[in-house]
């Protein structure tokens, strides 16, 4: 089972590691704002009132302006901020995404001096909402938080292995690039665990040898990303394992099922756009690929080639279209 502390997400940073460094808060607040995940301060306040209608509060100033022009004055906005920050905001719906901790509000324009803003805080974010940071879109933030969590986790070797297996599909060259850049940019954070870092790289278990069939199967795909996605999904035990993690075909099946299953697999991958455009998977060619890639004999006139069997529907549920993989 995947340990949630290994995810690099804002709720983990603030809730589990209790990171209260202002620069980190500001960095993530700006990122959330850039991603369109901020809200107007008045919306955050109205949402709070809906969820906590019985809370005792001071009346907001400048009600006349608000009622007549729907205008939030600076004084009214600052009082909203004060109340939002002082309320023990423990809402069930939001707690689902923040592990039961008090929602951590941060307002755009906040400075490192308590209660001071470089502009009136009309926009705000909740820092400990469940949002995972995409390393391809935000490499600098991802590397910083990777280093931060690595420096705090109680299981640094497990943390390194988790990301290697789950986030990099055991691609050691890409993973080393990440570690090199993290070390270069955030040495102050990872220095205490540097020796463990080097030790993990030296001792990472090598990939098992891919069979010639597995190599041929991999060569059919448009890209490494598409191939790794398919192998990752189909090497899971639930509901059935088709490959080991190195891409070797291990699904045996019963009777003719083993013939039908490989035909189904090739058909689905072609239908979902995983294969290169010049790969010929006409009815006459499928038996050759079934034999070369999976070692399964399918007669050229077999009805299994173009009559989907039970695994066909299962595969359609387990895989997404190649066009949805970035």
N, C-alpha and C positions, 0 to 999 in steps of 0.2 A: 504493500500500500504506500502511496506517495505521501510523504510527510509535508503538511502544509507550510511548515516553517521554511521549506526550501523554495517556495514561490517568491518571486520578487514582485510584491504588490504593495500599494500604499498602505492598506490596512495592516499588513504584516509589519511594515517598518514602524508604524506608529503604535499599534496595539501590542504586538508581541515583543518587539525590541525596545519599545518605549523611547524611541529616538526623538528628543525634543530640541535638537539643534536647529536654530532659526534658519540658517542657510538652506538646510535640507527641506524644511517646511516651505520656504519661499520658492525653492526650485520646483518642488512638486506642485505647488499651487499654480505657478506659471504654466507648467506643463498641462495641468488639468484645464486651465483657462484656454490655452492654445488648442486643446482638443475639443473645445466647445462644451466642457463639462462644468463650467461655472454657472451660477444663477444670480439674478438680481438679489440684492440684500433684502428687499421688500418681499420677494417670493420665498426666500428662506424663512423669513419671519412669519409670513402667513402660513407656511407649511407647519412651522413649529406650533402656532396657535391652534391649528386644526387637530394636531396630535396631542396637545396639552392644554385643552380649553380651561381647565380649572387652576392653572398655575397663577400665582399672585404676581402681578406686574404693575409697574408704574405706567400711567397713561403716557402715550406718545405725544410729543409736542407738535404744534403746527397742524392740528387736525383740520382747521379751516382750509388751509392750502391743499391738503390731501383730499378733502371732501369735494372742494369746488373745482380743482384743477388736476386731481390725481397726481400731484407733484410732491416728491419726497425732498423735503428741505435737508440741509446738512445736519441740523440739530435732530430732526426726526430719524435720519439715517444712523447717526451716532448712537442714539438711544436703542435702536434696533440691535445694533452691533453689541452694545453693552449687555442687553438682555439675552441675546443668543449665546454669548460667551459665558454668562453666569448660570444659565439653565442646565440642570442635569438632564440632558436630552437622551432618554433611554427608550426609544421607540422600537416596537417589535419588528416592524417592516425593515427599518434601517439596520437594526441589530443583526438581522439575518446576514448582512454584508459587513458587519464590523465587530463580530464576536462579542457582542454585549457591552462593548466599551462606550463611554460617552462620546457622542459625535464631536469631532475635532474641527471646529470652524476656523477658516483662515480667509481674511478679506484682502482682495487685490489692492495694493498700495500700502500694505502694512510694513512698518519698519521694525528694526530689532529693539526699539524702545517701546515698552508696553503702552498701549493706548494711543500710539502715535501713527499717523498715516501721511504719506506723501501727497495723497489726494483723498477726497471724501470716498469712503469704501462702498461704492454702489454695487460692486460685484463680490461674490464670495464663493468658496468651495468647501466641501466637507472632505478633509484630508484622508480620513480612514475609511472611505468607501472602497468597495471591492473592484479595483481596476488593475489589470495586469499590463505592464509596460512592454511594448513591442520593441525588441532589440534592433530590428532592422530599420524602424522608423525613428527611434530615439536612442542611438547607440551610446551617446555620452551619459545620459541619465541611467540607462541600463547598466553600464559599466560601473558607475558610481555606486548604485544600489547593490550591485553584485558584490562589490568590495565591502560595502557597509555590512551586509548580512553575513558575508563570509567571516568578517572580523568578530561578529557577535555570536554566531551559531555555536552550539555545544558539540556539534558533530561536523567539523570542517571537511573531513575526508568524505563523509556521506554527502555533504552539500556539493562537493566537486563532482562526485560520481553521479549524483542525481541529474545535474545539468548536462553532463556529458551524455548520459543515456537518453534523457527525456527531451532535452531542448536542442541537442546537437546531433542526435542520431548516431552517436559514436564516431562522428567525423573529427578525428584528433587534430588535423591540421587547422580546421576552422576554430576549434576550441582553444588550441594553443594561441591563435591570433587574438582571441578574446582575452586570455590570461595575460598575454604580453602587453596588450593595451591597458588592461586594468592595472597591471604592475607599474607601467610607465606613468599613468595619470593619477593613480591613487595609492602610491607606495606607502604613504603614512597610515592608511587604513589596513593594508594587508601585511605589513611588515612583521607583526607578531606571528603570523602563520606562514611566513615565507618558506621555512624549512619543510613544513608539511606540504605546501604547494609543490615544491620541487620533488618531494618524495612521491607524491601522487602521480606526477607526470612520468617519473621513472618507472613506476610499478604498475601503471594502468595496463590491464590485461589486453594482449593483442587480439585483433579480430581472428575468429576462426577462419580457416581456409574456405573460400567460396568454391563450390563445385563448378565445373565447366558449364553445366546447365544453368546454374545460378548466374554466372557471368553473362551468358547469352541472353537470358531473360532480362537482366538489367540493361543490356544494350538496346533493348526494344523501346525504352522509355524516352520521352522528350527531354527530360532533365533529371538531375540527381534528386531535386526536391520532390518531384512526382514519384520517383522510385521509392525514396525513403518513406514517404507518406504511406504508400501501399503496403510496404513491408512492415512498417510499424503497426498499422491497423490490423493486418492479417497475421501478425505474430502474437496477437493477444489470445489468451485462453478462452475468453468469453466472446462469442459462444463456441468458437472452434478455432484451433490454431492451424493455419495453412503453411506457415514458414517459420523457421527459427529466426533469431534476430539478425543473422548474417545473410539471410536471403535464400537459404537452401529450402527447397520444397519438401515438406514432411507430412502433408495430408495424404493418407493412404486411401481411405474410403472403403466401401464394401462392394464387391462385385463390379458391375458396370458403373457404379457411382464414381469410381476414380476416373473413368473415361469422361463421363458427363461433367464432372466437376472442373477438370482442366479446360474443357471446351467452354464452359460457362465463364471461367475466369478470363480467358483470352477475349471472349466476346464482350464481357462487361468493360474490361480495360480499353478495348477499342471503342466501344460505344461512349464511354465517359471521357475519351480524348486523351488518354495517358500515353499512347504509343506515338512514335514518329510517323509523320504522314506518309512516308514511303514504305512502311511495313505492310506487306501484303498478307492479309488474314482472310483471304477467300477460302471457300469450303475446301478446296483442294490443298491448301497450304497448312491448314490447322493441324492435321496429323503430324506434319514434320516438326512444327513448333512444340506440340505436346510431347513428342518423343525427345527432341533435343533439349528442351528446357526442363521437363519434369520427369522424363523417363517413362512416360505412360504411352502404351500402344493404343491408338485410336484408328480403327480402319477407315480408309478414305471414303467408304460408302456408308459409314455408320450414321444412323439417325441421331446419335448423340451430338453430332457436330452442330446441327441447326434446330434441335428441339431442346429448349432449356429444361434443365432438371431442377430439383429442389434447391441446390446451392445457389442457383441464379438469383432468386429473390432475396436470399440471405445476403449475398454479396452486394446487391443494390442498396440494401439497408445499411451496410457497414461502410461503404465508400461514398465519397462525394465526387462531384464532377471535377475533372482536372482544372477547369477554368476558375474554380473557386480557391485554388491553391496558389498563393502568391510566392 
